[in-house]
Amino acid sequence: MSRNKILVIGANGQIGSVLIESLRNIFGVDNVIASDIWKNEDENGRFEIINALDSARIAEVVDKYKINQIYHLAAILSAKGEDNPQQAWDINMNSLMNVFEVAREKGVKRIFFPSSIAVFGNNAPKNNTPQDANLSPNTVYGISKVAGELWAEYYFDKYGLDVRSLRYPGVIGYQSEPGGGTTDYAVDIFHYAVKGETYHCFLKEKTALPMIYMADAIRATIELMAAPSVNISVRTSYNLASASFTPSELADSIKTFEPDFKIIYKPDGRQLIAESWPASIDDNQARMDWGWKPKYDLQGMTADMIFHLREKYGLLAGSAV
């Protein structure tokens, strides 16, 4: 693993910005190359401007650094994707195909691409949704992820390309701003609570959705990529789970730290997307194959989010804005 040269495409996003730091801690700063369509001013390691729709540019960077692993994170998320479905399909699918083709041609050994609970639709069981549930999404984001999963399996079967994937639930973290997903309320709500502001929630109070804390999501990603190939039985994408909760349950958890917090429910079009998704996920296959196990429950996640956001906003004793 120490000899890995890793390229992260879409490194400025919610997950990518945290993943980069974790990968560099493991493999070394010089062995992990961040890339995106613009450079983050806080980026201090190796960075390359890459438009993921430009396959020649991806190939150029792969050659330059002798890349043998790619984490492809660039995508338009669920809510934003519905504003411009054709653009979302173009970016989500064509960028992924570019990565697969460059990896095949250049001999890249291992690929990670994130899938999502958005692959499930109204025909899948809502509770404890199994690994092999029906995939019939009603968003372009979900459709693109289903297609990506099938292409991942195809490239493994046809070319032996070691593609690995996780169906992320909603990812909650303090490190970056929400990225346009339907589960983003569960990030935004903490910022409002810590600042003492009323939060207007775009989902109904009893809408249960699967979620995962950022630290667990990053750890799951790295553990999956480190697992021996013989342990990987799923070549589409693994179900991944941690805690499932509703907006009202999250608000109650927040109130144990911020008792004056207020929330108002004003559901919008994202409610329909959320209602097509699972309320909870069965991730036993990931647990059996490569030992996945979450560390954070709802209360543990809430405590950590509140602490770090109070620190960010200068609200801890002795801290400064």
PyMOL commands that set and color helices and strands:
alter all, ss='L'
color gray80, all
select helices_A, chain A and resi 16-27+29-31+55-65+78-83+85-106+117-119+140-159+182-194+214-226+229-231+247-255+270-275+284-290+298-312
alter helices_A, ss='H'
color red, helices_A
select strands_A, chain A and resi 6-9+32-36+47-49+69-72+110-116+162-168+170-172+199-201+209-213+238-239+243-245+263-265
alter strands_A, ss='S'
color yellow, strands_A
deselect
rebuild
show_as cartoon
